[in-house]
Every structure is written in C-alpha cells, then in structure tokens.
Amino acid sequence: MEPLPSRIRTVDGLRGLAALLVVFDHAVEKDWGLGAWSQQNHGIAVFALLTGFLLSIRFLRARLDRRPAPGAVAFLRARAARIYPGYWIALAGAAATIGLQSMGPGDLWRVLTLTQTLGTDTPFEGLLPAWSLSLFMSFYLALPVWSWWRRRGDRPEEGDASLLRREVWWLLGLVLASWVVRTTSATDPIAREPVFTLLGRADWFAIGMILAVLVVARARGLGPRLLFLPGQKPGTMFLAALALTMASALVPVHYEEIRDQLDTAAAAALLAGAVLHGPVLRGPQRWLASRPAQALGRWSYGIFLWGYIVQELITEIDPGISTGPHLALTFAGAITLGAASWRYVESPAMHRLTPRSHRPPGLASKPSGLAVGATAPR
C-alpha cells in the first residue's frame, strides 16, 4: 500500500481554483455559448465541499481520540474573525461603486450579519454573491451542534472503524434529507428557496465531511484501498469532473435537480482527486500545491468578494466591452484586490482576533497544507 503523506498540500490550491470559477461564471454569464453552464454554482460547490472537509476534520479527530471537541465559542469566534472583516470592507466598496442589491425595510441587518438566507425574502440582497456566505455561516453554527449530537451515540468500547462507518451512513442520510428538502415545499414557512439554505444544501457540506472521514480513516490504517484510488488517479478524476459538469450543461434547464446533482458529483470528483493524494503528488495535484496556486488560495476569499464588484464596475465604465477583455480585466482586478484584502484586512484581523490554536486549518499566514495525522490542539 502506498505510504501516507504527512500533509494534504492541495487545499489552498483548491480554494484558489474555486474562487476563479466563481469569478469566471459571473463574468462570462451567457456569452461564449456557456449560458447553461455558467449559471451553475461550480465554484460555490467546491468551496462548500472543501469547507465541510476542512472544518469537520478537527471535530472528528477529537471524537476518535476521546478528547473534548473544539470549543464552540472559540470555533465561532474564529469563523467570524475570518469572514466578517473582509466582507464588511467589500460591502462598503460595493456600496461606494456599483451600489447594493435592493433590500427590504429593516433588511440591512440581515445583510451585515450574513443572515439573508434565513428568511423568506430573496437571498440576493446587498452584495449578490454573499448568499453563499450566509449559507456557510449557517453551517458554522450547525457544525458544533452536529458534533455534539453525534458524540452522544458513541460507545466507550466502540472501535474507530465502527464509528467512522456509522458517521458515513449518517452523512449519506443527510445528503438524502437535503434532496428531499429541495424537491418538496417543506421549508416554505421559513425559506421559499431551499436551494439557498443549509436545509436544502446540506449535501454539499456532508460530502466534504465524508471525504474527511476517508482521510482520517486512511491516516489510521482503516478502510479498503479502493476508497483511496481517486487520489492515485487525479488526472482521471479531474477529467471525470469536467465530463460531469459538461453533461450538466447539456441537460435542459428545467431539469434543475439533475443538473445540480451532476455538478455536485463533479465537485466531489475534483475534491477526491485532490485531497486523497499520497506522498508523491501526481498530475493536477502538483499544480494545486504550486506556489502560484497556494498564493491564489490565500487570496481566494478576497477574490471571491471583489470579483463581482470588479466585473460590474467594468461593465458600468465600458458597457460595450467584449467578453474576453472583460474576463481578463475582471481576473486581474479580483486577484489584485484579493491579495490586498488578505494582506491588509483578513490576515491582520485573523491574527488579532483569533488565538493561534483556533485558527482554521490551512489558513496560516504561510501555506502549509493540512496535517493528516495531527490532532486538534488541546
């Protein structure tokens, strides 16, 4: 069996790729014949799976080691320090340049706190792409509760393999439950568009959490070798992801759920091929671990926030600009502002407001990857 890597070195590169996908989708829209493709949430799906993977792994390791879970207050404080400062600066920048999406009376507080997906109004108030941040905030609140609830069913004599198997089955149940929510009207009293809420999008995070189970199982010598084959064939997995997402674009638009499932499968294939790697990186894994990709990963949150603002501002300045130059300028502006956001807003806020022991995995000031065998700080 192939020896284990000491660290997962592809996570920052995945962040950068996800951010560029979000910018690409918004900038291209219906041009180049990509209308049916670019309206899907490719980058957001990758971000969500990666979030479920990275954040749940600390809770899972602590649970297997029979240690206390990471403190909920410290965890939420770390997430708030990571999300809000950069978002508020971008929100102010959008208000001063392109203007904010229309808001209902009293909805400003929802936009400021990223709770716009928790009501029955449109989730697109304020800064349009921020609906996904609201979705992620819901997951941050739910994760400590999920960990606490799942711990209650653990037995002192239970082995790691049994616990991990049970966790996978529960997470698969969560995937099924989110599909039921999306295809029914059960959430109408609290949210008329479940696809933008945690209840309807739990499958994204659950799939990332399943990948966390696989990584932890591999680090402990558990699980059949076949489960880790995607990491040994990253090129094949990336091609499969491309084929799945292209297939989703060929499905008629009114078959929204089928298109959604294909794109979710594409994101899962991409992530599996990237994070289940061995000590020797192969094919696209090498690019994801390269210095440029690591830098894009550090700047990815700012790229995500500012990409839409730059795109809209360019359109206002030159309404007739063609798609190619528009996309190139949007990428350049988003990456520049994303780097500035990391350097002057996000990194200082994270270091000042969050103790080092509670910083999220992979968000260190220098790229270091995610430790495979490490346990959460005591």
C-alpha positions in Angstrom: 0.0 0.0 0.0 1.3 3.5 -0.8 2.7 5.3 2.2 0.7 8.2 3.6 1.5 11.8 3.0 2.4 13.9 6.1 0.2 16.8 4.9 -2.5 17.5 2.5 -0.9 20.1 0.3 -3.6 20.8 -2.2 -6.3 22.6 -0.1 -5.1 26.1 -0.8 -4.9 25.5 -4.5 -8.5 24.2 -4.4 -9.6 27.4 -2.8 -7.9 29.4 -5.5 -9.5 27.3 -8.2 -12.9 27.7 -6.6 -12.6 31.5 -6.4 -11.6 31.7 -10.1 -14.5 29.5 -11.1 -16.9 31.9 -9.2 -15.4 34.9 -11.0 -15.5 33.1 -14.4 -19.2 32.2 -14.0 -20.2 35.8 -13.1 -18.1 37.5 -15.8 -19.0 35.2 -18.7 -22.7 34.7 -17.9 -24.4 33.8 -21.2 -21.5 34.6 -23.5 -19.4 32.1 -25.5 -22.5 29.8 -25.6 -21.9 29.0 -21.9 -25.2 30.3 -20.6 -26.5 26.8 -19.5 -23.1 26.1 -17.9 -22.1 29.3 -16.2 -25.4 29.7 -14.3 -24.5 26.7 -12.2 -22.7 27.1 -8.8 -19.4 25.4 -9.7 -17.1 27.4 -7.5 -19.5 27.6 -4.6 -20.0 23.9 -4.6 -16.2 23.3 -4.4 -16.0 25.9 -1.6 -18.8 24.2 0.3 -17.3 20.7 0.0 -13.9 22.0 1.0 -15.5 23.8 4.0 -17.2 20.7 5.2 -14.0 18.7 4.7 -11.6 21.2 6.5 -13.8 22.2 9.4 -15.3 18.8 10.3 -11.9 17.0 10.4 -10.9 18.6 13.7 -14.1 17.6 15.4 -13.9 14.1 14.0 -10.3 13.6 15.2 -11.1 14.8 18.7 -14.0 12.4 18.8 -12.0 9.4 17.7 -9.3 10.3 20.3 -12.0 10.6 23.0 -10.9 14.2 23.6 -13.3 17.2 24.1 -14.5 18.7 20.9 -13.1 22.1 19.9 -14.9 24.8 21.9 -18.0 26.1 20.1 -17.4 29.7 21.2 -13.8 29.7 20.1 -14.7 28.0 16.9 -17.4 30.5 16.0 -15.2 33.4 17.0 -12.5 32.2 14.7 -15.0 31.9 11.8 -16.4 35.4 12.5 -12.9 36.8 12.5 -12.2 35.1 9.2 -15.4 36.1 7.4 -16.8 39.4 8.6 -13.9 42.0 8.3 -13.2 41.2 4.7 -16.9 41.1 3.9 -17.7 44.4 5.5 -14.9 46.1 3.6 -16.1 44.6 0.3 -19.7 45.6 1.1 -18.6 49.2 1.7 -16.6 49.1 -1.5 -19.6 47.8 -3.4 -21.9 50.5 -1.9 -19.5 53.2 -2.9 -19.0 52.0 -6.5 -21.7 49.7 -8.1 -24.4 50.0 -5.4 -26.0 47.3 -3.4 -28.9 45.0 -4.5 -32.3 46.2 -3.3 -33.2 45.5 0.3 -36.5 45.4 2.0 -37.3 47.6 5.1 -35.1 46.6 8.0 -33.1 44.1 6.0 -29.8 45.9 6.3 -29.0 44.0 9.5 -29.5 40.7 7.6 -27.0 41.8 5.0 -24.5 43.0 7.6 -24.8 39.8 9.7 -24.9 37.4 6.6 -28.3 36.0 7.6 -30.2 36.9 4.4 -30.8 33.2 3.6 -32.6 32.6 6.9 -35.8 34.4 5.9 -38.5 34.2 3.2 -37.1 37.2 1.3 -34.7 36.9 -1.6 -31.2 35.7 -0.6 -29.6 38.1 -3.1 -29.9 41.3 -1.0 -26.8 43.5 -0.6 -23.8 42.0 -2.4 -25.2 39.4 -4.8 -22.6 36.6 -4.3 -22.9 36.9 -0.5 -25.8 34.5 -0.4 -23.3 31.7 -0.2 -21.5 33.3 2.7 -24.9 33.3 4.5 -25.2 29.6 3.7 -21.7 29.0 5.1 -22.5 30.9 8.3 -25.4 28.6 8.8 -23.1 25.6 8.5 -20.6 27.1 11.0 -23.5 27.4 13.5 -24.7 23.8 12.8 -21.3 22.0 12.9 -20.7 22.1 16.7 -24.3 21.0 17.2 -23.8 18.1 14.8 -20.6 17.1 16.5 -22.2 17.2 20.0 -25.2 15.2 18.8 -23.1 12.5 17.0 -20.9 12.1 20.1 -24.0 11.2 22.2 -24.3 8.0 20.2 -20.7 6.9 20.7 -20.0 3.8 22.9 -16.8 3.7 25.0 -15.9 0.3 23.7 -16.6 1.1 20.0 -13.6 0.9 17.7 -12.6 3.6 15.2 -13.7 1.7 12.2 -17.2 1.2 13.5 -17.5 4.8 14.5 -16.4 6.0 11.1 -18.8 3.7 9.3 -21.7 5.0 11.3 -20.6 8.5 10.6 -20.6 7.9 6.8 -24.1 6.4 7.0 -25.4 9.4 8.9 -23.8 11.8 6.4 -25.3 9.9 3.5 -28.7 10.2 5.3 -28.0 14.0 5.4 -27.4 14.0 1.7 -30.7 12.3 1.1 -32.5 14.6 3.5 -31.3 17.7 1.7 -32.5 16.2 -1.6 -36.0 15.7 0.0 -36.0 19.3 1.2 -35.1 20.7 -2.2 -37.8 18.7 -4.0 -40.6 19.5 -1.6 -42.1 22.6 -0.2 -41.4 21.7 3.4 -39.3 24.8 4.1 -41.8 27.4 2.7 -42.7 28.9 6.1 -39.0 29.8 6.7 -37.4 29.8 3.3 -39.1 29.7 -0.1 -35.9 28.9 -2.0 -34.4 25.9 -0.1 -31.5 25.6 -2.5 -30.0 28.7 -0.9 -30.4 27.4 2.7 -28.5 24.9 4.8 -31.6 22.6 4.9 -31.5 22.3 1.2 -27.8 22.4 0.6 -26.5 20.2 3.5 -25.4 17.6 0.8 -22.5 19.8 -0.2 -21.1 20.0 3.3 -21.9 16.4 4.0 -19.9 15.1 1.0 -17.0 17.2 2.2 -17.4 15.6 5.6 -17.4 12.1 4.1 -14.1 12.9 2.5 -12.8 14.0 5.9 -13.8 10.5 7.2 -11.9 8.9 4.4 -8.7 11.0 5.1 -8.9 10.2 8.8 -9.5 6.5 8.1 -6.5 6.4 5.8 -4.3 8.1 8.4 -5.3 5.4 10.9 -4.8 2.5 8.5 -8.5 1.8 8.1 -10.7 1.3 5.1 -10.2 -0.6 1.8 -7.5 0.6 -0.6 -10.1 1.0 -3.3 -11.6 4.0 -1.5 -8.4 5.9 -1.9 -7.9 5.2 -5.6 -9.2 8.7 -6.6 -6.1 10.3 -5.1 -3.9 8.0 -7.1 -5.6 8.9 -10.4 -6.1 12.6 -10.1 -6.0 13.2 -13.8 -8.8 10.7 -14.3 -10.8 12.3 -11.5 -10.4 15.8 -12.9 -11.4 14.6 -16.4 -14.5 12.9 -14.8 -15.3 16.2 -13.0 -15.1 18.1 -16.3 -17.2 15.5 -18.1 -19.9 15.6 -15.4 -20.1 19.4 -15.4 -20.3 19.5 -19.2 -23.0 16.9 -19.0 -25.0 19.2 -16.7 -24.8 22.0 -19.2 -26.4 19.7 -21.8 -29.4 18.8 -19.6 -32.4 21.0 -20.3 -32.6 23.9 -17.8 -36.0 22.9 -16.4 -34.4 19.6 -15.1 -32.7 21.7 -12.4 -32.2 18.9 -9.9 -30.5 16.6 -12.4 -28.1 19.5 -13.4 -27.5 20.2 -9.7 -26.6 16.6 -9.0 -24.2 16.3 -11.9 -22.4 19.5 -10.8 -22.2 18.3 -7.2 -20.8 15.0 -8.4 -18.2 17.0 -10.4 -17.2 18.9 -7.3 -16.9 15.7 -5.3 -14.7 14.1 -8.0 -12.5 17.1 -8.1 -12.0 17.2 -4.4 -11.5 13.5 -4.0 -8.8 13.5 -6.7 -7.1 16.4 -4.9 -7.2 15.6 -1.2 -6.7 11.8 -1.2 -3.2 12.1 -2.6 -0.1 10.2 -1.5 3.3 11.5 -0.5 4.1 11.9 -4.2 1.9 14.4 -6.0 0.6 13.4 -9.4 -0.6 15.5 -12.4 -3.0 18.3 -11.4 -2.1 17.8 -7.7 1.3 19.3 -8.4 -0.3 22.5 -9.8 -2.7 22.7 -6.8 0.4 22.5 -4.5 2.5 25.0 -6.5 3.4 28.4 -5.2 1.1 30.4 -7.5 -1.8 28.1 -6.6 -1.0 28.5 -2.9 -1.0 32.3 -3.3 -4.4 32.2 -5.0 -5.7 30.1 -2.2 -4.6 32.6 0.4 -6.3 35.4 -1.6 -9.3 33.3 -2.6 -11.8 34.9 -0.2 -10.9 38.4 -1.4 -11.0 37.2 -5.0 -14.5 35.8 -4.4 -15.7 39.0 -2.7 -14.2 41.5 -5.1 -14.6 39.6 -8.4 -18.3 40.5 -8.7 -17.7 44.2 -7.8 -14.8 44.5 -10.4 -16.9 42.8 -13.1 -19.9 45.1 -12.5 -17.7 48.2 -12.3 -16.0 47.4 -15.7 -19.4 47.0 -17.3 -20.5 50.4 -15.9 -17.4 52.0 -17.3 -17.5 50.3 -20.7 -20.9 48.7 -21.4 -19.8 47.6 -24.8 -16.7 45.7 -23.7 -16.3 42.2 -25.2 -16.3 39.1 -23.1 -12.5 38.3 -23.5 -11.1 41.6 -22.3 -13.9 41.9 -19.7 -12.9 38.5 -18.2 -9.2 39.3 -18.3 -9.6 42.6 -16.6 -12.0 41.1 -14.0 -9.5 38.4 -13.2 -6.7 40.9 -12.9 -8.7 43.3 -10.7 -10.1 40.5 -8.5 -6.7 38.9 -7.9 -5.1 42.3 -7.1 -7.9 43.3 -4.7 -8.0 39.8 -3.2 -4.3 40.0 -2.4 -4.7 43.4 -0.8 -7.7 42.2 1.2 -5.6 39.3 2.6 -2.6 41.5 3.3 -4.3 44.4 4.9 -7.7 43.1 6.2 -8.1 39.4 6.6 -4.7 38.3 7.8 -4.4 41.1 10.4 -7.9 40.5 11.7 -7.4 36.8 12.0 -4.2 37.2 13.9 -5.5 39.8 16.2 -8.9 38.3 16.9 -8.3 34.6 16.9 -5.9 32.6 19.1 -3.3 30.6 17.1 -4.6 27.3 18.4 -8.1 28.0 17.0 -7.2 29.2 13.5 -8.9 27.2 10.8 -6.8 24.5 9.1 -4.9 25.7 6.1 -5.4 29.4 6.9 -2.0 30.1 8.3 -0.2 33.2 7.0 2.1 30.9 5.1 0.8 27.9 3.1 1.5 24.7 4.9 -1.3 22.4 3.9 -3.4 20.3 6.3 -1.7 17.8 8.6 -3.0 14.3 8.0 -2.2 12.7 11.3 -2.3 15.8 13.6 -4.9 16.1 16.3 -6.6 19.3 17.3 -4.9 21.5 19.9 -5.8 20.6 23.5 
